[in-house]
């Protein structure tokens, strides 16, 4: 059986942090206001439509404005414009990706994200050496649909069985498994991910 030799990484909470309440607190002065801002923006179902490419940022802004207290509209505008700047690098996974790349692995990113993904992703060290990136909003397909995993494999000439997929969402891991990849549910433990990679590479040798 062919050894695993490709790593496919989610962006949010794998390579870069994504925490809507954290971002909301940055752009407000109280916990009450932060919650109101979160509820009007990140907490709405329309946020998923933004990542799906079904709506643009102007539409998302109008939706959020309609569900945010008027006094917080300036905060909302600042938050939507600048939150990617406050997403933080997850050092452990980026360093692991660097080591895998040096060892000859393919490194790919597969993210449910909006068309502005590069405002966040370009700050991840792994983005500089990734062999390919697939973004839901640009493809109009979202994880956990197995089709987006298949699209990545077809585009970059990968065999799904050679791919380890890393995501913080269990549903997305299930979608990867349905597409033939080896999923790992990432909860912040880089050592556990390293052990999984070692086991999968050995098991498939």
ABEGO torsion letter per residue (X at the ends): XBBBABBBBBABGAABBBBAAAAAAAABABAAAAAAAAAABAABAAAAAAAAGABBAAAAAAAAAAABBAAAAAAAAAAAAAAAAABBBBAAAAAAAAAAAAAGBBBBBBBBBBAAAAAAAAABAAAAABABBBBAAAAGBBOABAAAAAAAAAAAGBBAAABBBBBABAAAAAAAAAAGBBBBBBAGBAAAAAAAAAAAAAAAX
